[in-house]
Amino acid sequence: MVSHLDRNGLEILSAEQCLALLGKQGLGRVALNAATGMTILPIWYGVDDNSVVFNTSFGAKLWEAIHDQVVAFETDYVDEARRTAWSVTARGRATRVTDEEDMVRLASMGLNNWVVGRQPDWVRIVPEMLSGRRLPLDSGGTLHW
């Protein structure tokens, strides 16, 4: 497969590559415009039906999400020993999951919640924009770190 590089020499990932990489991680960050200004919060997440899902207790993340707000999501991976790294970002509407079957399926994913002991509420981010970058390999398999 021919890689396309951006002006900084990073490999531009396709939407399919981004979704595949999203499924390999579990910790990400969601950015939203809260009442107090821009906020970035860590989340344990999963991928369900090409969307990012996470659970949270009722509070800032959920409160902003149930108002159908556009949010940004980011996750990345760095392996310093192998000198490899990638980053994937998504932007889309965050909505509260209310369908009982969806909630049961999502609960079976085993995702953690940052707040222990509270009933989780599920949030889904359907990407309207998905992009990613990776440090490229040369023809000999060496990364340009």
C-alpha positions as CSV (number, residue, x, y, z in Angstrom):
1,M,0.0,0.0,0.0
2,V,1.4,3.4,-0.9
3,S,1.6,5.8,2.0
4,H,0.7,9.5,1.6
5,L,2.7,11.9,3.7
6,D,1.7,15.3,5.0
7,R,3.9,18.4,4.7
8,N,5.7,17.3,7.9
9,G,6.5,13.9,6.6
10,L,3.9,12.0,8.7
11,E,1.9,9.2,7.1
12,I,-1.7,10.2,6.6
13,L,-4.0,7.4,7.7
14,S,-7.3,6.5,5.9
15,A,-10.6,6.4,7.8
16,E,-10.4,2.6,7.8
17,Q,-6.9,2.7,9.3
18,C,-8.0,5.2,11.9
19,L,-11.0,2.9,12.9
20,A,-8.7,-0.1,13.2
21,L,-6.2,1.8,15.4
22,L,-9.1,3.1,17.6
23,G,-10.0,-0.5,18.3
24,K,-6.5,-1.2,19.6
25,Q,-6.5,1.4,22.4
26,G,-8.8,1.9,25.4
27,L,-7.7,5.3,26.9
28,G,-8.5,8.5,25.1
29,R,-9.5,12.1,25.6
30,V,-12.7,13.9,24.8
31,A,-12.7,17.7,24.4
32,L,-15.8,19.7,24.8
33,N,-16.9,23.3,25.3
34,A,-18.3,23.2,28.9
35,A,-19.9,26.1,30.8
36,T,-16.5,26.9,32.2
37,G,-14.7,26.9,28.8
38,M,-12.9,24.3,26.8
39,T,-12.4,21.1,28.8
40,I,-10.4,17.9,27.9
41,L,-11.3,14.8,29.9
42,P,-9.7,11.3,29.9
43,I,-12.1,8.5,29.1
44,W,-11.9,4.7,28.9
45,Y,-13.6,4.0,25.5
46,G,-14.5,1.3,23.1
47,V,-15.5,1.2,19.4
48,D,-19.0,0.1,18.5
49,D,-20.5,0.3,15.0
50,N,-17.7,2.7,13.8
51,S,-18.3,5.1,16.7
52,V,-16.6,5.9,20.0
53,V,-18.5,4.9,23.1
54,F,-17.7,5.5,26.7
55,N,-19.5,5.4,30.0
56,T,-19.6,8.0,32.7
57,S,-21.5,9.0,35.7
58,F,-23.9,11.9,35.5
59,G,-21.8,15.0,35.5
60,A,-19.8,17.3,33.3
61,K,-19.0,14.9,30.4
62,L,-22.5,13.4,30.2
63,W,-24.3,16.7,30.8
64,E,-22.5,18.3,27.9
65,A,-22.9,15.2,25.7
66,I,-26.6,14.8,26.2
67,H,-27.1,18.3,24.8
68,D,-26.0,17.0,21.3
69,Q,-22.8,18.9,21.3
70,V,-20.0,18.6,18.8
71,V,-17.0,17.2,20.6
72,A,-13.5,16.2,19.7
73,F,-11.9,12.9,20.6
74,E,-8.3,11.9,20.5
75,T,-6.2,8.8,21.3
76,D,-2.6,7.9,20.5
77,Y,0.1,5.3,21.0
78,V,3.8,5.7,21.6
79,D,6.3,2.9,21.8
80,E,9.6,4.6,22.7
81,A,11.6,1.3,22.6
82,R,10.5,0.6,19.0
83,R,10.3,4.3,18.1
84,T,6.8,4.1,16.7
85,A,3.8,6.3,17.3
86,W,0.4,7.2,15.9
87,S,-2.5,9.6,16.7
88,V,-6.1,9.5,15.7
89,T,-8.6,12.3,16.2
90,A,-12.4,12.4,15.6
91,R,-15.0,15.1,15.7
92,G,-18.7,14.4,15.9
93,R,-21.9,14.8,18.0
94,A,-21.9,13.2,21.4
95,T,-25.3,11.7,22.3
96,R,-26.6,9.8,25.3
97,V,-27.3,6.1,24.5
98,T,-30.9,5.4,25.6
99,D,-31.7,2.1,23.8
100,E,-31.8,-0.7,26.3
101,E,-30.3,-3.3,23.9
102,D,-27.4,-1.0,23.1
103,M,-26.8,-0.4,26.8
104,V,-26.6,-4.1,27.5
105,R,-24.3,-4.7,24.6
106,L,-22.0,-1.8,25.6
107,A,-22.0,-3.0,29.2
108,S,-20.6,-6.3,28.1
109,M,-17.6,-4.5,26.6
110,G,-16.1,-4.2,30.2
111,L,-15.2,-0.6,29.9
112,N,-14.2,1.1,33.1
113,N,-15.6,4.3,34.5
114,W,-13.4,7.0,36.1
115,V,-15.9,7.4,38.9
116,V,-16.4,4.2,40.9
117,G,-19.6,3.1,42.4
118,R,-22.1,5.0,40.3
119,Q,-24.5,3.7,37.7
120,P,-22.9,4.4,34.3
121,D,-24.5,6.4,31.5
122,W,-23.4,5.7,28.0
123,V,-22.3,8.3,25.5
124,R,-21.7,7.7,21.7
125,I,-19.6,9.9,19.4
126,V,-20.4,9.3,15.8
127,P,-17.4,10.7,13.8
128,E,-18.2,13.3,11.2
129,M,-14.5,13.8,10.7
130,L,-11.8,11.2,11.4
131,S,-8.1,11.7,10.8
132,G,-4.8,10.2,11.8
133,R,-1.1,10.4,11.5
134,R,1.7,7.9,12.0
135,L,5.5,8.1,11.9
136,P,6.3,6.6,8.5
137,L,8.6,3.7,7.9
138,D,11.3,3.8,5.3
139,S,11.7,0.9,2.8
140,G,14.0,-0.9,5.3
141,G,11.3,-0.8,8.0
142,T,13.0,1.9,10.0
143,L,10.9,4.6,11.6
144,H,11.9,8.3,11.2
145,W,11.6,9.4,14.8
